[in-house]
Amino acid sequence: MPQQKRIAIIGAGIAGLCAAGYAKRAGYDVDVYEMGSVPGGLAINWKRGDYTFETCIHWLLGSNPGSEFRSWWRELFDIDEIKFHDPEEYSSIESENGASLTIYRDVERMERELLSKAPEDEIEIRNLANAIRRFSRIDLPANFELNFQNIVKMAKLLPHLREMSRWSQITLAQYGKRYENPLLRKFFGESSISELSAIAIVFSLVWMNQKDGGYPIGGSTSFILPIAERLVALGGRIHYKAKVKSILVKDDRAIGLELSDGKRVYADWIISAADGHATIYEMLAGRYLDKKLDAIYRDFKAFPSYIQVSFGIKDDGAGLLNRLKAQPEYLTLILNSPMDIDPETRCAQLSLRFFHFDPTFAPEGKLTVTCFIATENFEYWTSLRTNDPNFYRSEKSRIASAVLQKLESRLPGISTQVEETDISSPATVIRYTGNWRGSMEGWLLTPKTGPKPLSMKLPGLQGFRMIGQWIAPGGGIPSGLMTGRAVVRELTKRDGIAWPS
């Protein structure tokens, strides 16, 4: 009987957990090494007193019971146990002066709303709505595997490739300039990710229209914990507080890992689901790197980092909770005057989430509210935390107070009802996840990167693969599932192992 092959996986984020789950189902001996004390990486929420604060999930591809992604999630955990919330709104956009409009998930309703609020942009609104309708009829391949099913899907996709290419070659900044309405112009073209290809937001709206982007009640842990628990139940092992210092290589083949405590472990295959820059330039010391890959890490645009301000708010007995529950679930608040965040960041809009749709995040009579603010200036925050921790805390408090002031203007009385305040910064992201530059999702999908994943292999290195958001432009939860599944499918073929049914 052949000896069971061993896989060592770096990182217990969504990509690492998915790869581990599939590898264990295929019969490999699996160990996952995680620098933190809990699974999930960036897909995480945490408790503060009575409140839960979420930093990742807005929606999950695969919430539609009939989608291909749903069937893949079922291979890893019982996703049918999750209760999904399907909101009517994708996002509400409001100015401090009271102007507002709503991007609905249903394309017909979205079109009617935008035409009524921005009739001056009728041509572009109809172009967007028609693109969503056409693309909603397409059954997109969920991966790049060359198989009969995908060949059939690609054949049906051919008539739409030219239009998809047009959307892919324009950034949100360029697309936003097509609108006259100031709210639409700012929403599309003046966000923190304005270099993102417009195709990304079009397909986000396509998935919403197909009802395949619901929010899982319980947030990130609603699916992260079941995946980790299923892995352990099958005999896989997750080693927490086990930071990988280096990848061991012999004769240009990865053979194991050296942990930060000096311990060495060995395996037949090494898979890194960790930060791409740290993997290539630190764990492998830049030894397996060609000019093309080096140029990618020098020239490609990563998602920005962020500051998140979270509040736990109690009712005041005079209707505050009802007013909170009447707020949009996702609100983009356009500011009259930009807010100073750090020496290189002035914020022109706030992304607010009122979690009245998730009853697990606060007990009866209380509510969680979060505010997301993007910043590229990760070095400022990491340096501040290290060199001047008192001022670091003061700066975080300053921003939290400024956000609360905006909420007070909108909901008078809210500032006196705050029971918990939590502020995370780019330094927090780097400390807990090791993500390069504190990025929220790896590579930004831009006209330059294109949608095709980077290679899972490194030039000249055998026995090693990379997965996750640093090989899949656009990042996000889907990239973890797609690349985790794809890498194990490849390894099973190489090792002559049957794919688990």
Secondary structure, DSSP 8 states (H G I E B T S, - for coil): -----EEEEE--BHHHHHHHHHHHHHT-EEEEE-SSSSSBTTS-EEEETTEEEESS-S-EET-STTSHHHHHHHTTS-GGGS-EE--SEEEEEEETTS-EEEEESSHHHHHHHHHHH-GGGHHHHHHHHHHHHHHHT----SS---SHHHHHHHHHHGGGHHHHHHHHTSBHHHHHTT--SHHHHHHHHSSTTTTSBHHHHHHHHHHHHTT-EEEETTTTHHHHHHHHHHHHHTT-EEETT--EEEEEEETTEEEEEEETTS-EEE-SEEEE-S-HHHIIIIISTT-S--HHHHHHHHHS-B--EEEEEEEEEE--SSSHHHHHHTS-SEEEEEEEEEEEEETTEEEEEEEEEEGGG-GGGS-TTEEEEEEEEEES-HHHHHHHHHH-HHHHHHHHHHHHHHHHHHHHHHSTTGGGGEEEEEEE-HHHHHHHH--GGG-SSSB---TTT-SS---SS-TT-BSEEE-STTTSTT-HHHHHHHHHHHHHHHHHHHHT-----
